[in-house]
Amino acid sequence: MTELGCAGGAAAWLESRGRRLEVMLGYSDSAKEVGMLTANFALYRTQADLAAWAARRDIRLTIFHGRGGALGRGGGPTNRAIWAQAPGSVACRFKVTEQGEVTFARYGNVHIAQRHLEQVTNAVLLASTPTHERDAGPGERYDGTAAEIAEASRAAYRELIEQPGFVEFFLAATPIDEIGQLPIGSRPARRSAGTDVESLRAIPWVFAWTQARCNLPGWFGLGAGLEAIAARAGGLEVLRSMYRDWPFFTSLLQNAELSLIKADMPIAQLHFALSDRADLAAVIEDEYERTERLVLAVTGHERLLAEEPRLARDIELRNPYVDALSFLQVRFLGEIRDGIDDPKRAAAVSRLVQLTVNGVAAGLQNTG
């Protein structure tokens, strides 16, 4: 951590601002690089370190959370996320981006907007109480276990995305190229024509996996991380204690439940079949099964989102309509992958894929 007190120019600048400092945390690229679980653990530790550093120097720190709407980009219920921040990192100051469909969903209606802001204010005040700010116990108690979970998760995630041909699999199985042609972004979907994940931009990366009904950025690696602890004697009880006692871990698993339930593996398998990499598809499917099984084992739920039956019911009611659009998307993508000789037909099919992208995004209420 840079010592601002040792640099005269920085110290003077800080004094001119009334010893106020704002630090922005990014969620998207970190999750794309090492997986959602490892990235979230790293961000939690970073916030704890920043808060302690600022407190020692009497600096009024504001952490600016650059979160996206999708769970793979730090999304999820804001009030729950606030409560799950590292003790001392809120201190009555909280700043966050609101992007994409989240903006309309939370602020498109004045009554919903008022209710949302009330919930955020309530969470900020509760997270800033002396009791909560001093309660670093769970985070410290489970730090070693969290590090093991994070490393196992990172290893599983990197093993997948570093497989030769993985980017080609991603390009074939998702409508990423068609997303790049939509007039909804100021930047291309890819930084370059590279053959590694680093060449892909975070927002379309998440969006494309959502369209494929897989939601991979929101859960992949979590099962491997949990299994690293659950496989040992008494490990499952340790994980259950973490879920019960540590708000951060509770929030992480609750968000994972939402990402898992919004996925649809049978439809995702149709997308995977657009490529010739059944081996990669099998890895993803196995990790999905492992993650769902272990999340339910740790939470003690019989089904995903058992504690939020209304939300689960909403997703269940929307799915049949979204499924119809997904089947059409797979059909048209298959036609494109096979090659279309007639330019007019090719343009028409590409446009049809784009229309299904819009429809699936509206139905799932997730873009990026």
C-alpha positions as CSV (number, residue, x, y, z in Angstrom):
1,M,0.0,0.0,0.0
2,T,1.4,3.4,-1.0
3,E,2.3,5.6,2.0
4,L,0.8,9.0,1.1
5,G,2.3,10.4,4.2
6,C,5.8,9.9,2.8
7,A,5.1,11.9,-0.4
8,G,5.0,15.6,0.1
9,G,2.9,16.3,-3.1
10,A,0.4,13.6,-2.3
11,A,0.1,14.7,1.3
12,A,-0.5,18.3,0.3
13,W,-3.1,17.3,-2.2
14,L,-4.8,15.2,0.4
15,E,-4.8,18.1,2.9
16,S,-6.3,20.4,0.2
17,R,-9.3,17.9,0.0
18,G,-9.9,17.9,3.7
19,R,-8.2,14.5,4.0
20,R,-10.9,13.0,1.9
21,L,-10.0,10.2,-0.5
22,E,-12.1,8.2,-3.0
23,V,-10.9,4.8,-4.3
24,M,-12.7,3.0,-7.0
25,L,-12.9,-0.8,-7.1
26,G,-13.5,-2.6,-10.3
27,Y,-15.4,-5.9,-10.4
28,S,-15.7,-6.9,-14.1
29,D,-12.2,-7.6,-15.3
30,S,-11.0,-9.1,-12.0
31,A,-13.8,-11.6,-12.2
32,K,-13.1,-12.4,-15.8
33,E,-9.5,-13.0,-15.0
34,V,-9.7,-15.3,-11.9
35,G,-13.4,-16.1,-11.5
36,M,-16.1,-14.5,-9.4
37,L,-15.3,-16.2,-6.1
38,T,-11.6,-15.4,-6.1
39,A,-12.2,-11.9,-7.3
40,N,-14.7,-11.2,-4.6
41,F,-12.5,-12.5,-1.8
42,A,-9.6,-10.3,-3.1
43,L,-11.9,-7.3,-3.2
44,Y,-13.1,-7.9,0.3
45,R,-9.6,-8.1,1.6
46,T,-8.6,-5.0,-0.3
47,Q,-11.5,-3.0,1.3
48,A,-10.5,-4.2,4.7
49,D,-6.9,-3.1,4.1
50,L,-7.9,0.2,2.7
51,A,-10.2,0.9,5.6
52,A,-7.5,0.1,8.2
53,W,-4.9,2.2,6.3
54,A,-7.3,5.2,6.1
55,A,-8.3,4.9,9.8
56,R,-4.6,4.9,10.9
57,R,-4.1,8.2,9.1
58,D,-7.4,9.9,9.9
59,I,-8.4,9.9,6.2
60,R,-12.1,9.9,5.3
61,L,-12.2,7.2,2.8
62,T,-15.0,6.6,0.3
63,I,-15.0,3.3,-1.7
64,F,-16.5,3.7,-5.1
65,H,-17.9,0.3,-6.2
66,G,-17.8,-0.1,-10.0
67,R,-20.3,-2.8,-10.1
68,G,-22.3,-3.9,-13.1
69,G,-25.9,-5.2,-13.2
70,A,-25.0,-8.9,-13.8
71,L,-23.8,-11.1,-11.0
72,G,-20.6,-11.9,-12.9
73,R,-19.8,-8.2,-12.7
74,G,-20.5,-7.6,-9.0
75,G,-24.2,-7.2,-9.4
76,G,-27.0,-8.3,-7.0
77,P,-29.1,-6.6,-4.4
78,T,-27.3,-3.4,-3.4
79,N,-28.5,-3.4,0.3
80,R,-27.3,-6.9,0.8
81,A,-24.0,-6.1,-0.8
82,I,-23.5,-3.1,1.5
83,W,-24.2,-5.2,4.6
84,A,-21.6,-7.7,3.4
85,Q,-18.7,-5.1,3.0
86,A,-15.6,-5.4,5.1
87,P,-16.2,-3.9,8.6
88,G,-15.1,-0.3,8.7
89,S,-15.1,0.2,4.9
90,V,-18.5,1.9,4.8
91,A,-18.4,4.5,7.6
92,C,-21.5,6.3,6.4
93,R,-20.0,6.7,2.9
94,F,-21.0,4.5,0.0
95,K,-20.7,5.1,-3.8
96,V,-21.8,2.7,-6.5
97,T,-22.5,2.7,-10.2
98,E,-26.0,1.8,-11.4
99,Q,-25.8,0.4,-15.0
100,G,-27.9,-1.1,-17.7
101,E,-31.3,-2.6,-16.9
102,V,-30.6,-2.0,-13.2
103,T,-31.1,1.8,-13.7
104,F,-34.6,1.5,-15.1
105,A,-35.6,-1.4,-12.7
106,R,-34.7,0.6,-9.6
107,Y,-35.5,4.2,-10.7
108,G,-38.0,3.9,-13.6
109,N,-40.9,4.2,-11.1
110,V,-40.7,6.9,-8.4
111,H,-42.2,4.7,-5.7
112,I,-39.7,1.9,-6.4
113,A,-36.9,4.4,-6.5
114,Q,-37.9,5.8,-3.1
115,R,-38.1,2.3,-1.6
116,H,-34.7,1.3,-3.1
117,L,-33.0,4.4,-1.7
118,E,-34.6,3.8,1.7
119,Q,-33.2,0.3,1.7
120,V,-29.7,1.5,0.6
121,T,-29.7,4.2,3.3
122,N,-30.8,1.6,5.9
123,A,-28.0,-0.7,4.9
124,V,-25.4,2.0,4.9
125,L,-26.4,3.1,8.4
126,L,-26.5,-0.4,9.8
127,A,-23.1,-1.2,8.2
128,S,-21.7,2.0,9.8
129,T,-22.8,1.2,13.4
130,P,-19.9,0.8,15.9
131,T,-20.9,-2.9,16.5
132,H,-20.7,-3.8,12.8
133,E,-17.5,-1.7,12.1
134,R,-15.7,-3.5,14.9
135,D,-17.0,-7.0,14.0
136,A,-14.0,-8.2,12.0
137,G,-14.2,-11.5,13.8
138,P,-15.7,-13.7,11.1
139,G,-13.5,-12.4,8.3
140,E,-10.4,-12.9,10.4
141,R,-11.5,-16.3,11.8
142,Y,-12.2,-17.7,8.3
143,D,-9.4,-15.9,6.4
144,G,-7.3,-19.1,6.0
145,T,-10.2,-21.1,4.8
146,A,-11.3,-18.4,2.5
147,A,-7.8,-18.3,1.0
148,E,-8.0,-22.1,0.3
149,I,-11.4,-21.8,-1.3
150,A,-10.2,-18.9,-3.4
151,E,-7.1,-20.7,-4.6
152,A,-9.0,-23.9,-5.6
153,S,-11.6,-21.8,-7.3
154,R,-9.0,-19.8,-9.2
155,A,-7.2,-22.9,-10.3
156,A,-10.4,-24.5,-11.7
157,Y,-11.4,-21.3,-13.5
158,R,-8.0,-20.7,-15.0
159,E,-7.7,-24.4,-16.1
160,L,-10.9,-24.0,-18.1
161,I,-10.2,-20.6,-19.8
162,E,-6.6,-21.5,-20.6
163,Q,-7.6,-24.7,-22.4
164,P,-6.4,-24.5,-26.1
165,G,-9.3,-23.5,-28.2
166,F,-11.4,-22.1,-25.4
167,V,-12.0,-18.7,-27.0
168,E,-13.0,-20.4,-30.2
169,F,-15.5,-22.5,-28.2
170,F,-16.9,-19.4,-26.6
171,L,-17.3,-17.6,-30.0
172,A,-19.1,-20.6,-31.5
173,A,-21.4,-21.4,-28.5
174,T,-22.5,-17.8,-27.8
175,P,-23.8,-14.9,-29.9
176,I,-20.8,-12.7,-29.0
177,D,-20.2,-11.6,-32.5
178,E,-23.9,-10.7,-33.0
179,I,-23.9,-8.8,-29.7
180,G,-20.9,-6.8,-31.0
181,Q,-23.0,-5.7,-34.0
182,L,-25.8,-4.4,-31.8
183,P,-26.0,-0.6,-31.5
184,I,-25.8,-0.7,-27.7
185,G,-22.2,-0.1,-26.9
186,S,-19.5,2.5,-27.5
187,R,-16.7,-0.1,-27.8
188,P,-16.2,-3.4,-29.7
189,A,-16.8,-6.7,-27.9
190,R,-13.2,-7.6,-28.3
191,R,-10.0,-5.6,-27.7
192,S,-8.3,-7.4,-30.5
193,A,-8.6,-10.6,-32.6
194,G,-6.6,-12.4,-29.9
195,T,-7.1,-16.1,-29.0
196,D,-7.2,-15.6,-25.2
197,V,-9.8,-14.5,-22.8
198,E,-7.8,-11.3,-22.1
199,S,-8.7,-10.1,-25.6
200,L,-12.5,-10.1,-24.7
201,R,-14.2,-7.2,-22.9
202,A,-15.9,-7.9,-19.6
203,I,-19.4,-6.6,-20.3
204,P,-20.0,-8.6,-23.6
205,W,-18.2,-11.6,-22.0
206,V,-20.9,-11.7,-19.3
207,F,-23.7,-10.8,-21.6
208,A,-22.8,-13.6,-24.1
209,W,-22.8,-16.3,-21.4
210,T,-26.1,-15.0,-20.1
211,Q,-27.6,-15.3,-23.7
212,A,-26.3,-18.9,-23.8
213,R,-28.3,-19.5,-20.7
214,C,-25.2,-20.6,-18.9
215,N,-24.3,-17.6,-16.7
216,L,-20.8,-19.0,-16.3
217,P,-19.2,-15.8,-14.9
218,G,-21.6,-15.9,-12.0
219,W,-20.8,-19.3,-10.6
220,F,-17.9,-21.2,-12.3
221,G,-15.2,-22.2,-9.8
222,L,-17.4,-21.8,-6.8
223,G,-18.1,-25.5,-6.7
224,A,-14.5,-26.4,-6.9
225,G,-13.7,-23.9,-4.2
226,L,-16.3,-25.3,-1.8
227,E,-15.4,-28.9,-2.5
228,A,-11.8,-28.2,-1.5
229,I,-13.1,-27.7,2.1
230,A,-16.2,-29.9,2.1
231,A,-14.1,-33.0,1.1
232,R,-12.2,-33.0,4.3
233,A,-13.5,-34.2,7.7
234,G,-15.7,-31.6,9.2
235,G,-15.3,-29.3,6.2
236,L,-18.9,-29.0,5.4
237,E,-19.7,-27.8,8.9
238,V,-17.0,-25.2,8.6
239,L,-18.6,-23.9,5.4
240,R,-22.0,-23.9,7.1
241,S,-20.6,-21.8,9.9
242,M,-19.0,-19.4,7.4
243,Y,-22.4,-19.0,5.7
244,R,-24.2,-18.5,9.0
245,D,-21.7,-16.1,10.7
246,W,-20.0,-14.1,7.9
247,P,-22.3,-11.7,6.0
248,F,-19.8,-11.5,3.1
249,F,-19.9,-15.2,2.5
250,T,-23.7,-15.3,3.0
251,S,-24.2,-12.7,0.4
252,L,-21.8,-14.4,-2.0
253,L,-23.7,-17.7,-1.9
254,Q,-27.0,-16.0,-2.1
255,N,-25.9,-14.2,-5.3
256,A,-24.6,-17.5,-6.6
257,E,-28.0,-19.1,-6.0
258,L,-29.6,-16.4,-8.2
259,S,-27.0,-16.9,-10.9
260,L,-27.5,-20.7,-10.9
261,I,-31.3,-20.6,-11.0
262,K,-31.2,-18.2,-13.9
263,A,-29.1,-20.6,-15.9
264,D,-30.7,-23.4,-17.9
265,M,-28.3,-26.2,-18.6
266,P,-30.4,-28.1,-21.2
267,I,-30.6,-24.9,-23.3
268,A,-26.9,-24.2,-22.6
269,Q,-26.1,-27.6,-23.9
270,L,-27.8,-26.7,-27.2
271,H,-25.5,-23.7,-27.4
272,F,-22.4,-25.8,-26.6
273,A,-23.3,-28.2,-29.4
274,L,-22.7,-25.3,-31.8
275,S,-19.0,-26.0,-31.2
276,D,-17.0,-29.2,-31.6
277,R,-15.6,-29.1,-28.1
278,A,-17.7,-31.6,-26.1
279,D,-14.8,-31.8,-23.6
280,L,-15.1,-28.2,-22.6
281,A,-18.9,-28.4,-22.4
282,A,-18.6,-31.4,-20.1
283,V,-16.3,-29.5,-17.8
284,I,-18.8,-26.6,-17.5
285,E,-21.7,-29.0,-17.0
286,D,-19.9,-30.9,-14.3
287,E,-18.9,-27.7,-12.4
288,Y,-22.5,-26.5,-12.6
289,E,-23.7,-29.7,-11.0
290,R,-21.0,-29.6,-8.4
291,T,-21.7,-25.9,-7.6
292,E,-25.5,-26.4,-7.2
293,R,-25.0,-29.4,-5.1
294,L,-22.5,-27.8,-2.7
295,V,-24.3,-24.5,-2.5
296,L,-27.5,-26.3,-1.4
297,A,-25.5,-28.5,1.1
298,V,-23.9,-25.4,2.7
299,T,-27.0,-23.3,2.8
300,G,-29.2,-26.2,3.9
301,H,-31.8,-25.4,1.3
302,E,-33.7,-28.0,-0.6
303,R,-33.8,-25.9,-3.7
304,L,-32.2,-22.7,-5.0
305,L,-33.7,-19.4,-3.7
306,A,-35.7,-21.3,-1.1
307,E,-35.6,-18.2,1.1
308,E,-36.9,-16.0,-1.8
309,P,-39.8,-18.0,-3.1
310,R,-41.4,-15.0,-4.8
311,L,-38.3,-14.3,-6.9
312,A,-37.9,-18.0,-7.7
313,R,-41.5,-18.0,-8.8
314,D,-41.0,-14.9,-11.0
315,I,-38.1,-16.6,-12.8
316,E,-40.1,-19.8,-13.2
317,L,-43.0,-17.9,-14.8
318,R,-40.7,-16.0,-17.2
319,N,-38.6,-19.0,-18.3
320,P,-41.1,-20.6,-20.8
321,Y,-41.3,-17.3,-22.8
322,V,-37.5,-16.9,-22.7
323,D,-37.0,-20.5,-23.6
324,A,-38.9,-20.1,-26.9
325,L,-36.6,-17.2,-27.9
326,S,-33.5,-19.2,-26.9
327,F,-34.5,-22.1,-29.1
328,L,-34.9,-19.7,-32.0
329,Q,-31.5,-18.2,-31.2
330,V,-29.8,-21.6,-31.3
331,R,-31.5,-22.4,-34.6
332,F,-30.4,-19.2,-36.3
333,L,-26.9,-19.4,-34.8
334,G,-26.6,-22.9,-36.1
335,E,-27.5,-21.7,-39.6
336,I,-24.8,-19.0,-39.4
337,R,-22.2,-21.5,-38.1
338,D,-22.9,-23.8,-41.0
339,G,-22.5,-21.0,-43.5
340,I,-25.1,-19.1,-45.6
341,D,-24.3,-18.5,-49.2
342,D,-27.1,-16.1,-49.9
343,P,-26.1,-12.6,-48.6
344,K,-29.7,-11.5,-48.1
345,R,-30.5,-14.6,-46.1
346,A,-27.3,-14.1,-44.1
347,A,-28.2,-10.6,-43.2
348,A,-31.8,-11.6,-42.3
349,V,-30.7,-14.4,-40.1
350,S,-28.1,-12.2,-38.3
351,R,-30.9,-9.7,-37.7
352,L,-33.1,-12.4,-36.3
353,V,-30.4,-13.5,-33.9
354,Q,-30.1,-9.9,-32.7
355,L,-33.8,-9.8,-32.1
356,T,-33.6,-12.9,-30.0
357,V,-30.8,-11.3,-28.0
358,N,-33.0,-8.4,-27.2
359,G,-35.8,-10.6,-26.2
360,V,-33.8,-13.0,-24.0
361,A,-32.1,-10.0,-22.2
362,A,-35.5,-8.5,-21.5
363,G,-36.9,-11.8,-20.2
364,L,-34.0,-12.6,-18.0
365,Q,-33.6,-8.9,-17.0
366,N,-29.8,-9.2,-17.5
367,T,-27.5,-7.7,-20.0
368,G,-24.1,-7.0,-18.6
